[in-house]
Amino acid sequence: MTGTLYLCATPIGNLEDITFRVIRILKEVNLIAAEDTRHSIKLLNHFEITTPMTSYHEFNKIEKGRYLIEQLNQGLNIALITDAGTPGISDPGEELVKMAYEAGINVTSLPGPVACITGLTLSGLSTRRFAFEAFLPSDKKQRMQVVNELSNETRTIILYEAPHRLLKTLKELYDVLGDRKVTIVRELTKKHEDTLRTSVKEAISYYEAKEPKGEFVLVIEGRSFLEIQKEDQEQWKKLSLEEHMNLYVSKGLNKKEAMKAVANDRGVPKREIYQLLLEKE
């Protein structure tokens, strides 16, 4: 019998944000794999959990991952915890989950706090559709590639950022995305939690005057469909009506179908396209 890998969500700030189930499992398992044992010992001591710990982090995730899989194969139950929040979200836990599945080991997740969802619900922006990007890449080329991709994102965007990089990130977002609505949440669930609902441009001015402190979640308004549609219509209007029609006819559409497609592209009634074509004959 193999053991089970438990993904245990831990508080993102306030120690009261932990489930009874997580506390029970942390006490019952044979071993806890923690991102930073020095950090996690405070949590374990607070809840009087004496289960042995071992470190599992970005820099040992392959070697230590193999060790943890061996232990699971021998029947040990292991709980995986991160410094804060849910394991596997923007941390090396996802690698261990893959390794466990490949080894045929049972994996289960114990739900709880996660900063991106907590920040999203506080944002006052649309929560129906969202894109979570975590921390932007540190490599300049990769970073700009991601930011450029986000420029056309219609879903609400969620980013994490450290205080020393916040202003740089806000300026990059302003340069590429323009001045969007943004909610900046700082120190979630902690004593000094605060929420700033503003625009990207105003946020830059705010943090130029006030040094950023704490960990940040940025929730940014997605691009509106109306704005995209308007830009697309302007692009189509650069073509002559005949060129636009011929584009669809060359794709196999008959004249009636082509007129409908052209009208849709330009945001006008089909009869208007018909009338303009008649005038040109």
SERO-4910 file (N, C-alpha, C, O; in steps of 0.05 Angstrom, whole numbers):
BEGIN
 pado doro    nc1    nc2    nc3   cac1   cac2   cac3    cc1    cc2    cc3    oc1    oc2    oc3
  Met    A     17    -24      0      0      0      0     17     25      0     35     28     17
  Thr    A     12     43    -19     27     68    -20     13     88     -1    -11     85      5
  Gly    A     28    108      6     16    129     23      1    149      6     -2    146    -18
  Thr    A     -9    170     19    -24    192      5     -9    218      8      2    224     30
  Leu    A     -8    233    -13      3    260    -12    -20    280     -8    -38    282    -24
  Tyr    A    -19    294     14    -39    314     21    -29    342     15     -8    350     26
  Leu    A    -43    357     -1    -36    385     -7    -52    402     13    -76    405     10
  Cys    A    -38    413     32    -52    427     55    -49    457     52    -27    468     54
  Ala    A    -71    471     49    -71    500     48    -67    512     76    -80    504     95
  Thr    A    -48    530     78    -41    543    103    -47    573    102    -50    583     79
  Pro    A    -49    587    124    -56    615    124    -37    633    107    -14    627    105
  Ile    A    -49    653     94    -33    672     79    -25    696     96    -12    715     87
  Gly    A    -32    696    121    -25    717    140    -37    712    167    -22    707    186
  Asn    A    -63    713    169    -77    708    194    -78    679    201    -89    663    185
  Leu    A    -67    671    223    -65    643    231    -92    630    235    -94    605    235
  Glu    A   -113    646    239   -140    634    243   -152    623    217   -171    609    217
  Asp    A   -139    630    194   -149    621    168   -138    594    161   -123    591    141
  Ile    A   -144    574    177   -136    547    171   -159    528    179   -173    534    198
  Thr    A   -163    507    165   -186    490    170   -179    469    192   -156    462    196
  Phe    A   -200    460    205   -197    438    225   -185    414    212   -168    399    224
  Arg    A   -193    409    187   -183    385    173   -153    387    168   -139    367    171
  Val    A   -144    410    159   -115    413    155    -99    408    180    -79    395    180
  Ile    A   -109    420    202    -95    415    228    -94    386    235    -73    376    244
  Arg    A   -116    372    231   -117    343    237    -98    327    220    -83    310    230
  Ile    A    -98    333    194    -80    318    176    -51    324    182    -34    306    181
  Leu    A    -44    349    188    -16    356    194     -7    340    219     17    334    222
  Lys    A    -26    334    237    -19    319    261    -17    289    255     -2    275    269
  Glu    A    -33    280    236    -35    251    231    -14    240    212     -6    216    214
  Val    A     -5    256    193     14    246    173     41    238    185     47    246    208
  Asn    A     57    223    170     83    215    179    104    237    176    124    238    191
  Leu    A    100    254    156    120    274    149    107    298    136     87    296    121
  Ile    A    118    322    142    108    347    129    131    357    112    153    362    121
  Ala    A    125    361     86    145    374     68    138    403     66    116    411     57
  Ala    A    156    420     76    151    449     78    170    465     60    193    458     58
  Glu    A    160    486     48    177    503     31    200    515     47    222    516     38
  Asp    A    194    525     71    214    536     89    208    527    118    189    536    130
  Thr    A    224    508    127    218    496    154    220    516    176    206    514    196
  Arg    A    238    536    173    241    557    193    216    574    195    208    583    217
  His    A    203    578    173    178    593    172    155    576    183    139    586    199
  Ser    A    153    552    173    130    535    180    130    525    209    109    518    220
  Ile    A    154    525    222    154    516    250    137    534    267    126    525    288
  Lys    A    135    559    260    118    578    276     89    569    275     74    570    295
  Leu    A     80    561    251     53    552    247     48    526    263     28    523    277
  Leu    A     67    507    261     64    481    275     64    485    305     48    472    319
  Asn    A     81    502    315     82    507    343     56    519    354     46    513    375
  His    A     45    538    337     21    551    345     -2    531    349    -19    534    367
  Phe    A     -3    511    332    -25    491    334    -16    465    347    -29    445    346
  Glu    A      8    466    360     18    443    375     20    418    358     12    396    366
  Ile    A     32    422    335     36    400    316     65    391    318     83    408    313
  Thr    A     70    366    324     98    357    328    108    338    306    129    326    309
  Thr    A     93    336    284    101    319    262    128    328    250    132    352    247
  Pro    A    146    309    244    172    316    232    168    331    206    149    327    191
  Met    A    187    349    201    187    365    176    212    360    160    233    353    171
  Thr    A    209    364    134    232    364    116    228    386     96    205    394     90
  Ser    A    250    397     85    247    420     66    241    410     38    253    390     29
  Tyr    A    224    424     24    218    419     -4    213    446    -17    193    459    -12
  His    A    232    454    -34    230    481    -46    241    481    -74    248    460    -85
  Glu    A    241    504    -87    248    507   -115    275    496   -122    279    486   -144
  Phe    A    294    498   -103    322    490   -109    328    461   -103    350    452   -110
  Asn    A    309    446    -91    315    418    -87    291    401    -96    289    377    -89
  Lys    A    273    412   -111    248    399   -117    251    373   -133    233    355   -130
  Ile    A    272    369   -148    276    344   -163    287    323   -144    276    301   -142
  Glu    A    310    329   -132    323    310   -114    306    303    -91    302    279    -85
  Lys    A    295    323    -77    278    318    -54    251    305    -62    240    289    -48
  Gly    A    242    313    -86    218    301    -96    220    271    -99    202    256    -92
  Arg    A    243    262   -109    247    233   -112    247    219    -84    236    198    -81
  Tyr    A    259    232    -65    260    221    -38    231    219    -26    224    199    -14
  Leu    A    215    240    -30    188    240    -20    171    218    -34    155    205    -21
  Ile    A    175    214    -60    161    193    -74    169    166    -63    152    148    -60
  Glu    A    195    162    -57    204    137    -45    189    132    -18    180    109    -13
  Gln    A    187    153     -2    174    150     24    144    143     20    133    127     35
  Leu    A    132    156      1    103    151     -5    100    122    -14     80    109     -7
  Asn    A    118    113    -31    117     85    -41    120     65    -18    111     42    -20
  Gln    A    133     73      3    137     55     26    113     56     45    113     42     66
  Gly    A     93     72     39     68     73     55     66     96     73     46     98     88
  Leu    A     85    115     73     83    138     90     63    158     78     61    161     53
  Asn    A     49    172     95     31    194     86     46    220     91     59    224    111
  Ile    A     45    237     70     60    262     71     42    286     65     26    285     47
  Ala    A     45    307     81     31    332     77     50    352     64     72    356     74
  Leu    A     42    365     43     57    386     30     46    413     37     22    418     34
  Ile    A     63    431     48     54    458     54     73    478     42     97    472     38
  Thr    A     62    501     36     79    523     25     81    544     47     69    541     69
  Asp    A     97    565     43    100    586     63     73    599     70     68    607     92
  Ala    A     56    602     49     30    614     53     12    606     31     19    608      7
  Gly    A    -12    598     37    -32    592     17    -33    563      8    -26    545     24
  Thr    A    -42    558    -16    -46    531    -26    -23    521    -42    -14    534    -61
  Pro    A    -12    498    -35     11    486    -50      4    481    -79    -19    474    -86
  Gly    A     23    486    -96     19    481   -125     11    506   -140     12    507   -165
  Ile    A      3    528   -125     -3    553   -138     22    571   -138     29    581   -117
  Ser    A     34    574   -161     58    590   -163     80    581   -143     93    598   -131
  Asp    A     84    555   -141    106    545   -124    113    517   -134     99    505   -151
  Pro    A    135    505   -124    144    479   -135    127    455   -129    132    433   -138
  Gly    A    106    459   -113     88    437   -107     77    423   -132     72    399   -131
  Glu    A     73    438   -153     62    426   -177     80    404   -188     70    384   -199
  Glu    A    106    406   -184    125    386   -193    121    360   -178    122    338   -189
  Leu    A    118    362   -152    114    339   -135     88    325   -141     87    300   -141
  Val    A     67    340   -147     41    328   -155     45    311   -180     34    289   -182
  Lys    A     59    322   -200     63    307   -225     79    282   -220     71    260   -230
  Met    A     99    284   -203    116    260   -197     99    239   -182    102    215   -187
  Ala    A     81    248   -165     64    229   -150     45    215   -169     41    190   -166
  Tyr    A     33    229   -187     14    216   -206     29    196   -223     19    174   -229
  Glu    A     53    204   -232     69    186   -249     76    160   -234     79    139   -246
  Ala    A     79    162   -208     86    139   -191     61    124   -182     64    104   -167
  Gly    A     37    132   -190     13    119   -182      5    123   -153     -9    107   -141
  Ile    A     13    146   -142      7    152   -114    -18    170   -112    -22    187   -129
  Asn    A    -34    164    -92    -58    180    -88    -52    208    -78    -35    212    -60
  Val    A    -65    228    -91    -61    256    -83    -88    268    -77   -108    264    -91
  Thr    A    -90    283    -55   -114    297    -49   -108    325    -39    -87    330    -27
  Ser    A   -126    344    -44   -121    372    -37   -141    381    -16   -165    377    -18
  Leu    A   -130    393      5   -147    404     27   -150    434     23   -130    449     27
  Pro    A   -173    443     14   -176    471      6   -173    491     29   -177    484     52
  Gly    A   -166    515     21   -162    536     41   -154    562     28   -160    566      4
  Pro    A   -139    579     42   -131    605     31   -114    604      6    -98    586      3
  Val    A   -119    623    -12   -102    628    -35   -103    657    -41   -125    669    -44
  Ala    A    -80    670    -43    -79    700    -45    -93    710    -70   -106    731    -69
  Cys    A    -90    697    -93   -102    708   -118   -132    710   -116   -144    729   -126
  Ile    A   -145    689   -105   -174    690   -103   -184    710    -82   -203    724    -86
  Thr    A   -169    711    -60   -176    730    -39   -174    759    -50   -192    775    -45
  Gly    A   -152    764    -64   -149    791    -76   -171    797    -97   -181    819    -98
  Leu    A   -178    777   -113   -198    781   -134   -225    788   -121   -239    806   -131
  Thr    A   -233    774   -100   -259    779    -88   -260    807    -75   -281    818    -71
  Leu    A   -237    817    -67   -235    844    -55   -234    866    -76   -237    890    -69
  Ser    A   -229    859   -101   -222    879   -122   -245    898   -130   -240    921   -137
  Gly    A   -269    888   -130   -291    904   -141   -292    902   -171   -308    916   -184
  Leu    A   -275    886   -183   -274    882   -212   -288    856   -219   -296    841   -201
  Ser    A   -292    851   -245   -306    827   -254   -292    802   -244   -268    799   -247
  Thr    A   -308    784   -232   -296    759   -222   -305    734   -238   -296    712   -232
  Arg    A   -321    738   -258   -332    716   -274   -310    702   -290   -309    677   -291
  Arg    A   -292    717   -302   -270    706   -318   -245    721   -309   -244    745   -308
  Phe    A   -224    705   -304   -199    718   -296   -175    702   -305   -177    678   -310
  Ala    A   -153    716   -308   -127    704   -317   -107    708   -295   -101    731   -288
  Phe    A    -96    687   -284    -77    689   -262    -49    686   -273    -42    665   -285
  Glu    A    -31    706   -270     -4    704   -281     17    702   -259     41    700   -265
  Ala    A      9    703   -234     28    702   -211     49    724   -214     43    747   -221
  Phe    A     75    718   -209     96    737   -213    105    738   -242    108    717   -255
  Leu    A    109    761   -253    119    764   -281    147    753   -282    162    754   -262
  Pro    A    156    742   -304    183    731   -306    204    752   -300    200    776   -306
  Ser    A    227    744   -289    249    763   -283    265    769   -308    276    791   -311
  Asp    A    266    750   -327    280    754   -352    265    776   -368    241    774   -373
  Lys    A    280    796   -377    268    820   -390    252    813   -415    230    823   -418
  Lys    A    263    796   -432    250    789   -457    224    773   -451    203    779   -463
  Gln    A    226    753   -433    202    737   -427    181    755   -413    157    752   -418
  Arg    A    190    773   -396    172    790   -382    156    807   -401    131    809   -398
  Met    A    169    820   -420    155    837   -439    137    820   -458    116    830   -466
  Gln    A    145    796   -463    127    778   -479    101    773   -465     80    774   -477
  Val    A    103    768   -439     78    763   -423     61    788   -422     37    787   -425
  Val    A     74    811   -416     59    836   -414     45    843   -440     23    852   -440
  Asn    A     59    838   -462     47    844   -489     23    825   -494      3    834   -506
  Glu    A     25    800   -485      2    782   -488    -22    791   -471    -45    789   -479
  Leu    A    -16    803   -448    -37    812   -430    -51    837   -442    -73    843   -433
  Ser    A    -39    851   -460    -51    875   -471    -78    871   -484    -95    889   -484
  Asn    A    -82    846   -495   -108    840   -507   -125    822   -490   -145    812   -500
  Glu    A   -117    817   -466   -132    800   -448   -158    813   -439   -159    835   -428
  Thr    A   -181    799   -445   -207    810   -437   -215    802   -409   -234    813   -398
  Arg    A   -202    782   -398   -209    773   -371   -195    791   -351   -175    804   -357
  Thr    A   -205    792   -326   -192    806   -305   -165    792   -300   -163    768   -300
  Ile    A   -144    808   -296   -117    798   -294   -108    800   -265   -112    820   -251
  Ile    A    -96    778   -255    -85    778   -227    -55    773   -228    -46    753   -240
  Leu    A    -40    790   -215    -11    788   -213     -3    789   -183    -17    801   -167
  Tyr    A     20    777   -177     33    780   -151     57    799   -156     69    798   -178
  Glu    A     64    815   -136     88    831   -139    100    837   -111     87    841    -92
  Ala    A    127    838   -111    142    845    -87    144    876    -86    143    889   -107
  Pro    A    148    887    -62    149    916    -59    170    930    -76    166    951    -87
  His    A    194    918    -77    216    931    -91    213    932   -122    227    946   -136
  Arg    A    194    915   -132    190    915   -161    163    927   -169    156    928   -193
  Leu    A    147    936   -150    120    944   -155    118    967   -175    103    966   -195
  Leu    A    134    989   -170    133   1012   -188    141   1005   -216    129   1014   -236
  Lys    A    162    989   -219    172    981   -246    150    966   -260    145    971   -284
  Thr    A    136    948   -246    115    933   -259     92    950   -267     81    947   -289
  Leu    A     84    969   -250     62    987   -256     68   1004   -281     50   1008   -297
  Lys    A     93   1013   -283    100   1029   -306    100   1013   -332     92   1023   -353
  Glu    A    109    988   -330    109    970   -354     80    965   -362     74    964   -386
  Leu    A     63    960   -343     35    955   -349     22    980   -362      6    977   -381
  Tyr    A     28   1003   -352     17   1028   -363     27   1032   -392     11   1040   -409
  Asp    A     52   1027   -397     63   1031   -424     50   1012   -444     47   1020   -467
  Val    A     44    988   -436     33    968   -455      3    965   -454    -10    964   -475
  Leu    A     -9    965   -430    -37    961   -428    -53    987   -428    -77    987   -433
  Gly    A    -40   1009   -422    -53   1035   -420    -64   1038   -392    -58   1023   -374
  Asp    A    -81   1058   -389    -91   1065   -362   -116   1049   -356   -138   1058   -363
  Arg    A   -113   1027   -342   -136   1010   -335   -144   1014   -306   -128   1025   -290
  Lys    A   -168   1005   -299   -175   1004   -271   -158    982   -258   -152    961   -270
  Val    A   -149    987   -233   -133    967   -219   -140    968   -189   -144    990   -178
  Thr    A   -140    945   -177   -143    944   -148   -117    931   -137   -110    909   -145
  Ile    A   -104    945   -119    -79    936   -108    -84    929    -79    -90    946    -62
  Val    A    -81    903    -72    -86    894    -45    -59    887    -32    -43    872    -44
  Arg    A    -55    898     -9    -29    894      5    -33    879     31    -52    885     46
  Glu    A    -14    861     37    -14    847     63    -41    834     69    -52    838     91
  Leu    A    -50    817     51    -76    804     54    -78    789     81    -60    774     88
  Thr    A   -100    793     94   -109    781    120    -91    789    144    -96    779    166
  Lys    A    -71    805    139    -54    813    161    -63    839    174    -83    851    165
  Lys    A    -50    848    195    -58    871    210    -59    896    193    -77    913    197
  His    A    -40    899    175    -39    924    159    -50    920    131    -42    934    112
  Glu    A    -68    901    127    -81    897    101    -94    923     92   -108    936    108
  Asp    A    -90    930     67   -106    952     55   -111    948     26    -97    933     12
  Thr    A   -132    961     16   -140    957    -12   -142    985    -25   -156   1003    -16
  Leu    A   -127    987    -47   -127   1012    -62   -141   1008    -89   -130    994   -106
  Arg    A   -164   1020    -93   -179   1018   -118   -174   1044   -133   -182   1065   -125
  Thr    A   -161   1041   -156   -151   1065   -170   -147   1058   -200   -159   1039   -210
  Ser    A   -131   1073   -213   -123   1067   -241    -93   1062   -241    -79   1069   -222
  Val    A    -82   1050   -262    -54   1044   -263    -38   1070   -262    -17   1072   -247
  Lys    A    -46   1091   -276    -32   1116   -276    -32   1129   -248    -11   1138   -239
  Glu    A    -55   1129   -235    -56   1140   -208    -41   1124   -188    -30   1135   -169
  Ala    A    -39   1097   -192    -24   1080   -174      6   1086   -176     20   1086   -156
  Ile    A     15   1093   -200     43   1100   -204     50   1125   -187     69   1126   -173
  Ser    A     32   1145   -190     37   1170   -175     36   1165   -145     52   1176   -129
  Tyr    A     17   1148   -136     14   1142   -108     39   1129    -96     49   1137    -75
  Tyr    A     50   1109   -111     74   1095   -100    100   1109   -106    121   1101    -95
  Glu    A    100   1129   -123    123   1146   -125    126   1164   -101    147   1172    -93
  Ala    A    103   1171    -89    102   1188    -65    104   1172    -39    112   1183    -19
  Lys    A     96   1147    -41     95   1130    -17    109   1103    -22    101   1089    -40
  Glu    A    130   1098     -7    146   1073    -12    129   1048     -8    116   1045     13
  Pro    A    129   1030    -28    113   1006    -25    125    988     -4    149    984     -2
  Lys    A    107    977     13    116    958     34     97    935     35     72    938     32
  Gly    A    107    911     39     90    887     42     88    872     15    101    879     -5
  Glu    A     72    851     15     68    835     -9     42    844    -23     22    849     -9
  Phe    A     43    845    -49     21    857    -64      7    837    -83     20    820    -95
  Val    A    -19    840    -85    -35    827   -106    -47    849   -123    -61    867   -113
  Leu    A    -42    848   -149    -53    868   -168    -75    855   -184    -72    834   -196
  Val    A    -99    867   -183   -122    858   -198   -128    879   -219   -136    901   -212
  Ile    A   -125    872   -244   -126    892   -266   -150    887   -284   -155    864   -292
  Glu    A   -164    908   -291   -187    906   -309   -179    894   -336   -158    903   -347
  Gly    A   -194    876   -346   -189    865   -373   -197    885   -395   -213    903   -389
  Arg    A   -187    881   -418   -195    898   -440   -224    893   -448   -233    870   -449
  Ser    A   -239    914   -454   -267    911   -460   -271    900   -489   -256    907   -507
  Phe    A   -291    883   -492   -298    873   -519   -305    895   -538   -299    894   -562
  Leu    A   -318    916   -527   -326    939   -544   -302    953   -556   -302    962   -579
  Glu    A   -282    956   -539   -257    969   -548   -244    953   -570   -235    964   -590
  Ile    A   -242    927   -566   -230    910   -586   -246    910   -612   -235    912   -634
  Gln    A   -272    909   -609   -290    909   -633   -286    936   -648   -285    936   -673
  Lys    A   -285    958   -634   -281    984   -647   -255    985   -662   -254    995   -684
  Glu    A   -233    975   -650   -207    975   -663   -208    958   -688   -197    965   -709
  Asp    A   -221    934   -685   -223    916   -708   -238    929   -731   -230    927   -755
  Gln    A   -260    943   -724   -276    957   -745   -259    978   -759   -262    982   -783
  Glu    A   -243    992   -744   -226   1013   -756   -206   1001   -775   -199   1012   -796
  Gln    A   -195    977   -767   -176    964   -785   -189    955   -811   -178    958   -832
  Trp    A   -214    944   -809   -228    935   -833   -234    958   -851   -233    955   -876
  Lys    A   -240    982   -840   -247   1005   -856   -224   1016   -872   -227   1033   -890
  Lys    A   -200   1006   -866   -176   1014   -882   -177   1001   -909   -164   1010   -928
  Leu    A   -192    979   -911   -195    965   -937   -218    979   -951   -237    989   -939
  Ser    A   -217    980   -978   -240    989   -993   -262    968   -991   -256    945   -984
  Leu    A   -286    976   -997   -308    957   -995   -304    933  -1013   -310    910  -1006
  Glu    A   -294    939  -1037   -289    917  -1057   -268    898  -1047   -271    874  -1049
  Glu    A   -246    909  -1035   -225    892  -1025   -235    875  -1002   -228    851  -1000
  His    A   -252    886   -985   -263    872   -963   -281    849   -973   -280    827   -962
  Met    A   -298    855   -993   -315    834  -1004   -299    812  -1017   -304    789  -1013
  Asn    A   -279    820  -1033   -262    800  -1048   -247    782  -1028   -242    759  -1035
  Leu    A   -241    793  -1005   -227    776   -984   -244    752   -977   -234    730   -975
  Tyr    A   -270    756   -973   -287    734   -965   -295    717   -989   -299    693   -986
  Val    A   -299    729  -1012   -305    714  -1036   -283    695  -1042   -287    672  -1051
  Ser    A   -258    704  -1039   -234    687  -1044   -233    663  -1025   -219    643  -1030
  Lys    A   -247    665  -1002   -247    644   -982   -270    624   -987   -274    605   -972
  Gly    A   -285    629  -1010   -306    610  -1017   -334    619  -1010   -353    604  -1015
  Leu    A   -338    643   -998   -364    652   -991   -378    663  -1016   -365    675  -1033
  Asn    A   -405    659  -1018   -419    672  -1040   -423    701  -1034   -417    710  -1012
  Lys    A   -435    717  -1052   -437    745  -1049   -454    753  -1025   -447    772  -1010
  Lys    A   -476    738  -1021   -493    744   -998   -479    740   -971   -481    756   -953
  Glu    A   -465    717   -970   -450    710   -945   -428    730   -940   -422    738   -918
  Ala    A   -414    739   -962   -392    758   -960   -402    785   -950   -389    798   -933
  Met    A   -426    794   -960   -437    819   -951   -443    818   -921   -439    838   -906
  Lys    A   -454    795   -912   -460    792   -884   -435    794   -866   -435    806   -845
  Ala    A   -414    781   -876   -389    781   -861   -376    809   -860   -366    817   -840
  Val    A   -377    823   -883   -366    850   -884   -382    869   -865   -370    885   -851
  Ala    A   -408    866   -866   -425    883   -849   -419    878   -819   -418    896   -803
  Asn    A   -415    852   -813   -408    845   -785   -381    857   -777   -378    868   -755
  Asp    A   -361    855   -794   -335    866   -789   -336    896   -784   -322    907   -766
  Arg    A   -352    910   -800   -353    939   -799   -373    950   -779   -375    974   -775
  Gly    A   -389    932   -768   -408    940   -748   -431    956   -760   -441    975   -747
  Val    A   -439    949   -784   -462    963   -797   -482    943   -807   -475    919   -809
  Pro    A   -507    951   -812   -527    933   -823   -519    923   -851   -506    937   -866
  Lys    A   -528    898   -857   -521    886   -883   -533    903   -906   -520    905   -927
  Arg    A   -557    914   -902   -569    930   -924   -552    954   -931   -553    963   -954
  Glu    A   -537    965   -911   -519    988   -917   -496    979   -936   -489    994   -954
  Ile    A   -486    956   -932   -465    946   -949   -476    941   -977   -464    948   -997
  Tyr    A   -500    930   -978   -514    924  -1004   -518    950  -1019   -512    952  -1043
  Gln    A   -527    971  -1005   -532    997  -1018   -507   1010  -1028   -506   1021  -1050
  Leu    A   -485   1008  -1013   -460   1020  -1021   -449   1006  -1046   -437   1019  -1063
  Leu    A   -452    979  -1047   -442    964  -1070   -459    971  -1094   -448    973  -1116
  Leu    A   -485    975  -1091   -502    983  -1113   -493   1010  -1125   -493   1013  -1149
  Glu    A   -486   1028  -1107   -478   1055  -1116   -452   1055  -1131   -447   1072  -1148
  Lys    A   -435   1034  -1125   -410   1033  -1139   -411   1019  -1165   -392   1020  -1181
  Glu    A   -434   1005  -1171   -436    991  -1196   -443   1010  -1219   -446   1002  -1242
***
